[in-house]
C-alpha cells in the first residue's frame, strides 16, 4: 500500500507506505523525482487493521487551502478520514459502518 500526499506542506508530494507491522512510513520527495535521503519517519501505527487506505483531497473544503488526508476502511467496514494537518493527523472523522462490501476507488 502506498499513497501520495504532501505531508509536510512543502509543495512536494510525499509517499506514505504501510509496512507489515502496520506502521505508516513517510518517504519525502524533493519535487524533482527523487526521495530525500533521510531516516524514514513513522507517522502512524496500528494501521494493519485497515482493509483499504486511499488518499483523499478536498474533503473539508478547497479554500483557502485544499485539504488532503487518508480515507481508510477498517475490518468491521467503518470508513474513517484522517486529515494530514501540517505534519500531524487531525482528529479522525468516521462515516459509519457498512462499507465492507465496496471497493474504495482512488489513488
N, C-alpha and C positions, 0 to 999 in steps of 0.2 A: 504494500500500500504506500502510495506517495501522493502528496497534494502540493500545489503551488499556491503560495500566498506571500505577501510582503509582511513578514512577522515583525520586523524591527522598524517598519515605516521609513526606510531609507530610499524608497523608489525602485528597488530591485526585487524581483520575485525570488522567494526562497523556497526550498524544497523541505517538506516535512514528511518524515517516514516513521512508520510504526515498526519496531523491532519485535523479535519473537517473545520478549519479556513484556510486551505491551507498553513500552515506553515510546513517546514521540521524540524523535531526534531532529534537530534543526541543521540544515545544510544551507548556510547563507551563500548567496551568489554576489558577484561583483558587477552584474549588469552587462557584462561583455562576454558571456558564455562560459564562465569558469566559476568554480566554487572558491570561496575564501579559505585559505589554509589556516585552520584553527581547530581547537578541540570542539567536538560536536556537543552542543548543549542539549540537555534533556529539558523539554518544555511541557512534558506531561507524563503521567504514569497511570497504570491501571486501565489502559485503553484496549486490552486484549479481550474485554467483554463486548466490544463493539463489532457488529457484523458488517457494517458499512460505514465508511468515512469519506466525505467529499468536501471539496472547497465550495463555499457559497459566498457570493458577493451581493451587496445591496439589500440584505435582509432588513436592516434597521435604517434604511434610507440611503440616498445617494448624495445629499447635500448637507453640510458643506463638504464633507469628505465621505467617499464611498466606504461602507463598512465591508469587512471581509472576515470570514471565520470558517469553522468546520461544522458541517452538518453530519451527525452521527446517529446511527440506529443501534440500540443495544440488543442484547439477546432475548429480551421479552417483547421486542417490537416497538419500544418507545423511541421517538425521534427527538433529538436534542440539538440545539445550536449553541456553539461556543465562539463568541466573537474574539478575534485576535485584536487586543486593545493595547497597542504600543508595547509590545514585548511581554504581554501578560494576557491571561484569559479573563474576559469579563464574566459576570455571573451567567451560569448556564440557563437557557430557556428550553422548556420541554413542551412538545406539541401533542402529547397524548400517546396512547398505545395503538396497536393495530397496523403498524407499518411493516410488519414482518413479511407480509405477502407480496410486497412491492420491491422492484429493483429501483434503487435510488440512482437516477441518471446524473451525469455531470462529470467533472474532472475526476 
